[in-house]
């Protein structure tokens, strides 16, 4: 969920660059930039001559760049496909004499989903705790009825359920990702 925006932005930029390159190639082949350019072979240019003259070092360098790009793509793919580790217990600070206490993450998710499911217009909800016991993050997915007032459901979740979670954990800045969908369609997302 956290990589969604970055993925969309990078894939949009890549798509725009490839679209621009394809458009320039089509325009060059259809005499838009002049008949001389359209009639020339693709490899008859200064860049191709340079590559031919410096092929001893250029192609190994290009292979190295390709391997680095492939490793970065593999890292990105693993980050997208690998689920974030779940937290079993959340550390809650208590007074100094008793030391820290732990709250079972499943108890927290059960409580927050039970509260959200009781709201008018909510069909079902699901919650997971990620991160570490001392620095947890909460992800909540809510599906509403088709005729639900999405804005009212969103405000109720923000004002009540999420406030209760932050208060129970004594973490007013707890990162919570909330995804709301109507029936089977996604409609609202707040981080």
Secondary structure, DSSP 8 states (H G I E B T S, - for coil): -TTHHHHHHHHHHHHHHHHHHHHHHHHHHTTTT-HHHHHS-TT-SHHHHHHHHTHHHHHHHHHHHHHHHHHHHHHHHHHHHS---B-SEEEE---TTT--EEEEHHHHHHHHHHHHHTSTTEEEEEEEEEE-SSSEEEEEEEEE-TT--HHHHHHHIIIIIHHHHHHHHT-TT--EEEEEEETTEEEEEE-
